[in-house]
Amino acid sequence: MDDSQPQDTLDQPDDTTLGQPHDTADQPHDRLDELQRDPYPHYARARDAQGLTFVAELDAWLVARDADVREVLRRAEDFSSAGSLRPDVMPAPAALAVLGGGFGGRPVVVGTDGAQHQELRAPIVRGLSPARVAAAMPYAAERAAALVDAFMNGQHDEPKSGHVELMSAYARRLPGDVIGRIVGLDPADIPAVVHGGYRAEELLFRPLPEDEQVAVAQDVVATQRILDRYASARHTEPREDLCTEIVASVAPEGSAELTLDQRHEAVSHLQNLLIAGHLTTAALIGTTVLHLLRHPDQWALLCAEPDRIPAAVEEAARYDAAVQGFRRVTTRPVTLAGTELPAGATLFVAFGAANRDGVRHPGPDEFDITRTPVRHLAFGFGAHACPGSQLAREQLRLTLRELTSRLPGLRLAEDHPVTMRPTMIHRSPQSLHLTW
């Protein structure tokens, strides 16, 4: 979705192709990468176009205007979440065979509708209640301070070099530690679980050689086995943690042990929750710091006036959403924005595009932490609104408090240009080198 994309990416397909995945061998991954690294120019064209725009690289109709995105999210009966996380790349048979020896593959909250969605969502809402999030914040603040201490003292580089790669030293570590604690994981297991989450995303959304796919699948299965161990342990000895909530939701009280199917269900839910809980927040930390430092006047303002941190968090989430959108599938023939869609048509519902809609957000392409916050769609809307949004916001706020108070001279490293990861899920800098 870059200005350089040829016009033929906007052409409407033959009706017979609607909702049908393209053969990934025919999909030009370099064009898809360009689209994913900077979707915003394409979003602008789609918002200005009549009706909806079909984007061949996404194999979906792009829903880009704020009002249209909200309409889709309100009408779950017409726009189903089934297949919302359909892979961009189908793993090779050898990788699928490895995955077949693991756990999971059951419906999860992000890809279900109606009563099933509410049933799957309930334990997550309980486990991420405001009281539980508040109880986790002292630990989160302690970990944030310790991670900053570590890179300021040179533990991630040469001693006291005044340099850090923030994604690896901080952004990808704090959220995993925090959600791991809420779920009830042993700290020793958290690095492997975080690694497995990134590997799962890589397998499903990046083109890889077959031998590498197999290696990635092995890492994913290793993570699933860790989560299976936790599920069985919490069924036998419940605790006050989110893992126990999830296990209790799939297994009746008093049963001697989990059935194989219950183990698959529990691992599916835990894996999905943990990936959402750490990858999304890590991405948001990275993009927030990036955009603040690309606007040194706003970084200086935030350092001088830390009371602006909550507004800065909302502006950062609006300006460059970590989750750019999800797919939806029409359940019957419908008309949206004047475009007639048959049953089974796939849409990409772009939160990131809606958040740059000038009808709702004046001056939408300007990053401005002084703007009066207007409710955005970075954390979704309606029945599928992110149940972990408070947890993500709190971690971002404490991150900005740490960095602005301790490193007001922070700036982007001039010798390390920033490249965005080519993905519409967990959009963030590939790496973020900073100096002070």
C-alpha positions as CSV (number, residue, x, y, z in Angstrom):
1,M,0.0,0.0,0.0
2,D,2.7,2.4,-1.0
3,D,2.2,5.3,-3.5
4,S,4.4,3.4,-5.9
5,Q,2.0,0.5,-6.1
6,P,0.7,0.1,-9.7
7,Q,-2.9,1.0,-10.4
8,D,-3.8,-2.6,-11.3
9,T,-3.7,-3.5,-7.5
10,L,-7.0,-1.5,-7.3
11,D,-8.8,-3.4,-10.0
12,Q,-11.8,-5.4,-9.0
13,P,-11.5,-9.1,-9.5
14,D,-13.7,-11.5,-11.4
15,D,-16.6,-12.4,-9.1
16,T,-15.5,-16.0,-9.1
17,T,-12.3,-15.0,-7.1
18,L,-14.1,-13.3,-4.3
19,G,-13.3,-14.8,-0.9
20,Q,-11.0,-17.4,-2.4
21,P,-7.3,-17.4,-1.2
22,H,-4.8,-16.8,-3.9
23,D,-2.0,-19.3,-4.6
24,T,0.9,-17.8,-2.6
25,A,3.3,-18.9,-5.3
26,D,1.6,-16.4,-7.6
27,Q,1.6,-13.6,-5.0
28,P,4.5,-11.1,-5.4
29,H,5.8,-11.0,-1.9
30,D,8.0,-7.9,-2.6
31,R,4.8,-5.9,-3.5
32,L,3.1,-7.3,-0.4
33,D,6.1,-6.2,1.7
34,E,5.9,-2.7,0.3
35,L,2.2,-2.5,1.0
36,Q,2.7,-3.7,4.6
37,R,5.7,-1.5,5.4
38,D,3.7,1.7,4.6
39,P,0.0,1.1,4.1
40,Y,-1.1,4.7,4.7
41,P,-0.9,6.2,1.1
42,H,-3.0,3.3,-0.1
43,Y,-5.5,3.8,2.7
44,A,-5.8,7.4,1.6
45,R,-6.6,6.4,-1.9
46,A,-9.2,3.8,-0.7
47,R,-10.9,6.4,1.5
48,D,-11.2,8.8,-1.5
49,A,-12.4,6.1,-3.9
50,Q,-16.1,5.4,-4.7
51,G,-17.3,2.4,-2.7
52,L,-14.8,-0.2,-1.6
53,T,-11.4,-1.0,-3.1
54,F,-10.2,-4.6,-3.8
55,V,-6.6,-5.1,-2.9
56,A,-5.1,-8.1,-4.7
57,E,-2.1,-8.4,-2.3
58,L,-4.5,-8.8,0.6
59,D,-6.9,-10.9,-1.4
60,A,-9.7,-8.8,0.2
61,W,-11.9,-5.7,-0.1
62,L,-10.3,-2.9,1.9
63,V,-12.6,-1.2,4.4
64,A,-10.8,2.1,5.0
65,R,-13.3,4.8,6.2
66,D,-14.1,5.2,9.9
67,A,-17.8,5.0,9.4
68,D,-17.6,1.8,7.3
69,V,-15.2,0.1,9.7
70,R,-17.6,0.8,12.6
71,E,-20.5,-0.5,10.6
72,V,-18.8,-3.8,9.8
73,L,-17.7,-4.2,13.5
74,R,-21.3,-3.6,14.6
75,R,-22.8,-6.1,12.3
76,A,-21.2,-9.4,13.3
77,E,-24.2,-11.3,11.9
78,D,-23.4,-10.1,8.4
79,F,-19.6,-9.8,8.7
80,S,-18.2,-12.9,10.4
81,S,-14.9,-13.1,12.3
82,A,-14.3,-16.7,11.1
83,G,-10.9,-16.7,9.4
84,S,-10.0,-13.3,10.8
85,L,-6.4,-14.5,11.2
86,R,-6.2,-16.4,7.9
87,P,-2.5,-16.9,7.1
88,D,-0.9,-14.8,4.5
89,V,1.3,-17.8,3.7
90,M,0.2,-21.4,4.0
91,P,2.9,-23.5,5.6
92,A,4.5,-26.3,3.6
93,P,3.3,-29.9,4.1
94,A,6.4,-30.7,6.1
95,A,5.8,-27.8,8.5
96,L,2.1,-28.8,8.8
97,A,3.2,-32.3,9.7
98,V,5.3,-30.9,12.6
99,L,2.5,-28.8,13.8
100,G,0.2,-31.9,13.7
101,G,2.3,-33.3,16.6
102,G,1.6,-30.3,18.8
103,F,-1.5,-28.9,20.4
104,G,-4.0,-26.2,19.5
105,G,-5.9,-25.7,16.3
106,R,-9.2,-25.0,18.1
107,P,-11.4,-21.9,17.7
108,V,-10.2,-18.9,19.7
109,V,-11.9,-15.7,20.7
110,V,-10.6,-13.5,17.8
111,G,-12.0,-15.9,15.2
112,T,-15.5,-16.7,16.5
113,D,-18.9,-15.0,16.6
114,G,-22.0,-14.9,18.7
115,A,-22.5,-17.1,21.7
116,Q,-19.3,-19.0,21.1
117,H,-17.3,-15.8,21.1
118,Q,-18.9,-14.6,24.3
119,E,-18.1,-18.0,25.9
120,L,-14.5,-17.9,24.9
121,R,-14.1,-14.2,25.8
122,A,-15.5,-14.4,29.3
123,P,-12.5,-15.9,31.1
124,I,-10.2,-13.5,29.4
125,V,-12.3,-10.5,30.5
126,R,-12.3,-11.8,34.1
127,G,-8.6,-12.5,34.0
128,L,-7.8,-9.0,32.6
129,S,-10.3,-7.1,34.9
130,P,-9.3,-3.6,36.0
131,A,-8.6,-5.0,39.5
132,R,-6.2,-7.6,38.1
133,V,-4.5,-5.2,35.8
134,A,-4.0,-2.7,38.6
135,A,-2.6,-5.5,40.8
136,A,0.0,-6.3,38.1
137,M,1.2,-2.7,37.7
138,P,3.7,-2.6,40.6
139,Y,5.4,-5.6,39.1
140,A,5.3,-4.1,35.6
141,A,6.9,-0.9,36.9
142,E,9.6,-2.8,38.7
143,R,10.4,-4.8,35.5
144,A,10.4,-1.6,33.3
145,A,12.8,0.1,35.7
146,A,15.1,-3.0,35.7
147,L,15.2,-3.3,32.0
148,V,16.1,0.4,31.6
149,D,18.7,0.0,34.3
150,A,20.2,-2.9,32.3
151,F,20.6,-1.1,29.0
152,M,21.7,2.2,30.7
153,N,24.4,0.2,32.5
154,G,25.6,-1.4,29.2
155,Q,24.4,-4.9,29.8
156,H,23.0,-5.0,26.2
157,D,26.1,-3.4,24.6
158,E,29.5,-2.2,25.4
159,P,29.7,-0.7,28.9
160,K,27.8,2.6,29.2
161,S,27.9,3.2,25.5
162,G,24.8,5.5,25.4
163,H,23.2,3.2,22.8
164,V,20.4,0.6,22.9
165,E,18.4,-1.4,20.4
166,L,15.1,-0.8,22.2
167,M,13.0,-3.6,20.6
168,S,15.2,-6.5,21.8
169,A,16.4,-4.8,25.1
170,Y,13.0,-3.6,26.3
171,A,9.9,-3.6,24.0
172,R,9.9,-7.3,23.4
173,R,10.7,-8.2,27.0
174,L,8.4,-6.1,29.3
175,P,5.1,-7.2,27.8
176,G,6.0,-10.9,27.9
177,D,7.1,-10.6,31.5
178,V,3.8,-8.8,32.5
179,I,1.4,-11.1,30.6
180,G,3.4,-14.1,31.7
181,R,2.9,-13.1,35.3
182,I,-0.8,-12.5,34.9
183,V,-1.3,-15.9,33.1
184,G,0.8,-17.6,35.9
185,L,3.9,-18.6,34.0
186,D,7.2,-19.3,35.8
187,P,9.7,-16.5,34.8
188,A,12.1,-19.1,33.5
189,D,9.5,-20.2,30.9
190,I,8.6,-16.7,29.6
191,P,11.5,-16.2,27.1
192,A,10.7,-19.5,25.4
193,V,7.0,-18.6,25.2
194,V,7.7,-15.2,23.8
195,H,10.1,-16.7,21.3
196,G,7.4,-19.2,20.3
197,G,4.9,-16.4,19.8
198,Y,7.1,-14.5,17.3
199,R,7.9,-17.8,15.6
200,A,4.2,-18.6,15.1
201,E,3.6,-15.2,13.6
202,E,6.6,-15.7,11.3
203,L,5.4,-19.0,10.1
204,L,1.9,-17.8,9.2
205,F,2.7,-14.4,7.8
206,R,6.2,-14.5,6.2
207,P,7.4,-16.5,3.2
208,L,10.2,-18.9,4.4
209,P,12.1,-21.8,2.8
210,E,10.7,-25.2,3.7
211,D,13.5,-26.2,6.0
212,E,13.2,-23.0,7.9
213,Q,9.4,-23.5,8.1
214,V,10.1,-26.9,9.7
215,A,12.4,-25.3,12.3
216,V,9.9,-22.6,13.1
217,A,7.1,-25.2,13.5
218,Q,9.3,-27.1,15.9
219,D,9.7,-24.0,18.0
220,V,5.9,-23.4,17.9
221,V,5.2,-27.0,19.0
222,A,7.8,-26.7,21.9
223,T,5.9,-23.7,23.1
224,Q,2.6,-25.5,22.9
225,R,4.0,-28.3,25.0
226,I,5.0,-25.8,27.7
227,L,1.5,-24.4,27.7
228,D,0.0,-28.0,27.8
229,R,2.1,-28.6,30.9
230,Y,0.6,-25.5,32.6
231,A,-2.9,-26.4,31.6
232,S,-2.6,-29.8,33.2
233,A,-1.0,-28.4,36.3
234,R,-3.7,-25.7,36.8
235,H,-6.5,-28.3,36.3
236,T,-5.0,-30.4,39.1
237,E,-4.0,-27.4,41.4
238,P,-5.9,-24.2,40.5
239,R,-4.4,-20.9,41.4
240,E,-5.5,-17.2,41.2
241,D,-4.2,-16.7,37.7
242,L,-5.5,-16.4,34.1
243,C,-4.3,-19.8,33.2
244,T,-6.6,-21.3,35.8
245,E,-9.5,-19.2,34.4
246,I,-9.0,-20.5,30.9
247,V,-8.6,-24.1,32.0
248,A,-11.7,-24.0,34.1
249,S,-13.6,-22.6,31.1
250,V,-12.8,-25.7,29.0
251,A,-12.9,-28.4,31.7
252,P,-15.7,-29.3,34.2
253,E,-14.9,-29.1,37.8
254,G,-14.1,-32.4,39.5
255,S,-12.8,-34.2,36.4
256,A,-9.7,-36.3,37.1
257,E,-7.7,-35.0,34.2
258,L,-8.0,-33.0,31.0
259,T,-9.1,-34.9,28.0
260,L,-7.0,-34.6,24.9
261,D,-9.6,-32.3,23.3
262,Q,-9.6,-30.1,26.4
263,R,-5.9,-29.9,26.3
264,H,-6.0,-28.8,22.7
265,E,-8.7,-26.1,23.6
266,A,-6.7,-24.8,26.6
267,V,-3.5,-24.5,24.6
268,S,-5.3,-22.8,21.7
269,H,-6.6,-20.2,24.1
270,L,-3.4,-19.7,26.0
271,Q,-1.3,-19.4,22.9
272,N,-3.7,-16.9,21.3
273,L,-3.9,-14.8,24.5
274,L,-0.1,-14.8,25.1
275,I,0.7,-13.8,21.5
276,A,-1.9,-10.9,21.7
277,G,-0.7,-10.0,25.1
278,H,3.0,-9.5,24.3
279,L,3.4,-9.0,20.5
280,T,0.8,-6.2,20.3
281,T,2.1,-4.3,23.3
282,A,5.7,-4.7,22.2
283,A,4.8,-3.3,18.8
284,L,2.9,-0.4,20.3
285,I,5.9,0.5,22.5
286,G,8.2,0.5,19.5
287,T,6.0,2.7,17.3
288,T,5.2,5.1,20.1
289,V,8.8,5.8,20.9
290,L,9.7,6.0,17.2
291,H,7.1,8.6,16.4
292,L,7.9,10.7,19.5
293,L,11.6,10.8,18.7
294,R,10.8,11.6,15.0
295,H,9.1,14.7,16.5
296,P,11.7,16.0,18.9
297,D,9.6,19.0,19.9
298,Q,6.9,16.7,21.1
299,W,9.4,14.5,22.9
300,A,10.7,17.6,24.7
301,L,7.2,18.6,25.5
302,L,6.4,15.2,27.0
303,C,9.6,15.3,29.1
304,A,8.7,18.7,30.4
305,E,5.0,18.0,31.0
306,P,4.6,14.3,31.9
307,D,0.9,14.8,32.6
308,R,0.6,14.6,28.8
309,I,1.6,10.9,28.8
310,P,-2.0,9.5,28.6
311,A,-2.8,11.7,25.7
312,A,0.5,10.8,24.0
313,V,-0.4,7.1,24.3
314,E,-3.8,7.6,22.7
315,E,-2.3,9.7,19.8
316,A,0.4,7.1,19.2
317,A,-2.1,4.3,19.1
318,R,-4.3,6.3,16.7
319,Y,-1.5,7.4,14.5
320,D,0.1,4.0,13.9
321,A,-2.0,1.2,15.2
322,A,-0.1,-2.0,16.2
323,V,-2.9,-4.1,14.7
324,Q,-3.7,-2.5,11.4
325,G,-6.9,-4.6,11.0
326,F,-8.5,-8.0,10.8
327,R,-10.3,-9.9,8.1
328,R,-14.1,-10.4,8.0
329,V,-16.2,-12.7,5.7
330,T,-19.7,-11.8,4.6
331,T,-22.4,-14.3,5.7
332,R,-24.9,-13.2,3.1
333,P,-25.1,-10.8,0.1
334,V,-24.7,-7.3,1.5
335,T,-24.0,-3.8,0.3
336,L,-21.3,-1.8,2.1
337,A,-20.3,1.8,1.0
338,G,-22.3,1.3,-2.2
339,T,-20.4,-1.9,-3.1
340,E,-22.4,-5.1,-3.5
341,L,-20.7,-8.1,-2.0
342,P,-21.8,-11.7,-2.3
343,A,-21.8,-14.2,0.6
344,G,-18.3,-15.4,1.3
345,A,-16.5,-12.2,0.3
346,T,-13.4,-11.4,2.3
347,L,-12.9,-7.9,3.7
348,F,-9.8,-6.4,5.4
349,V,-11.2,-4.1,8.0
350,A,-8.5,-1.5,8.5
351,F,-8.3,0.0,11.9
352,G,-5.2,1.9,10.8
353,A,-7.0,3.5,7.9
354,A,-10.0,4.5,10.0
355,N,-7.7,6.2,12.5
356,R,-6.4,8.4,9.6
357,D,-9.9,9.4,8.5
358,G,-10.1,13.2,8.5
359,V,-13.9,13.1,8.9
360,R,-13.3,11.9,12.5
361,H,-9.7,13.0,13.2
362,P,-8.9,16.5,11.8
363,G,-5.3,16.7,10.4
364,P,-5.2,12.9,10.6
365,D,-1.7,12.5,9.1
366,E,-0.1,14.8,11.7
367,F,1.3,13.2,14.9
368,D,0.2,15.6,17.6
369,I,0.2,14.7,21.3
370,T,-1.6,18.0,22.1
371,R,-4.7,17.1,20.2
372,T,-7.9,16.4,22.1
373,P,-8.3,12.6,22.1
374,V,-11.2,11.3,20.1
375,R,-12.1,7.7,20.4
376,H,-10.1,5.7,17.9
377,L,-10.1,2.1,16.7
378,A,-6.6,1.0,17.5
379,F,-8.0,-1.5,20.0
380,G,-11.0,-2.5,17.9
381,F,-14.7,-1.7,18.6
382,G,-17.8,-3.5,19.6
383,A,-18.0,-7.2,20.6
384,H,-14.4,-7.8,19.5
385,A,-12.9,-4.8,21.3
386,C,-9.5,-5.8,22.8
387,P,-10.0,-7.0,26.4
388,G,-6.3,-6.3,27.1
389,S,-6.4,-2.6,26.0
390,Q,-6.1,-1.3,29.6
391,L,-3.1,-3.5,30.2
392,A,-1.4,-2.3,27.0
393,R,-2.1,1.3,27.8
394,E,-0.7,1.0,31.3
395,Q,2.5,-0.6,30.2
396,L,3.0,2.1,27.6
397,R,2.3,4.9,30.1
398,L,4.8,3.5,32.6
399,T,7.3,3.1,29.7
400,L,7.0,6.7,28.8
401,R,7.4,7.8,32.4
402,E,10.6,5.8,32.7
403,L,12.1,7.0,29.5
404,T,11.1,10.7,29.7
405,S,12.3,11.0,33.3
406,R,15.5,9.1,33.0
407,L,16.6,9.7,29.4
408,P,15.3,13.1,28.3
409,G,18.1,13.3,25.8
410,L,17.0,10.1,24.0
411,R,17.2,10.3,20.2
412,L,17.1,8.1,17.1
413,A,20.6,6.7,16.1
414,E,21.4,8.4,12.8
415,D,23.5,5.5,11.5
416,H,20.6,3.0,11.9
417,P,17.7,3.8,9.5
418,V,14.4,2.5,10.8
419,T,12.5,-0.1,8.7
420,M,9.0,-1.2,9.6
421,R,8.3,-4.9,9.8
422,P,6.3,-6.1,6.8
423,T,3.1,-7.1,8.5
424,M,-0.4,-5.8,9.1
425,I,-0.4,-7.6,12.5
426,H,1.8,-6.2,15.2
427,R,3.2,-3.4,13.1
428,S,6.4,-2.1,14.6
429,P,10.0,-1.1,13.8
430,Q,12.2,-4.1,12.8
431,S,14.7,-2.6,15.2
432,L,15.0,0.7,17.0
433,H,18.5,1.9,17.7
434,L,18.6,4.9,20.1
435,T,21.3,7.0,21.6
436,W,21.5,9.5,24.5
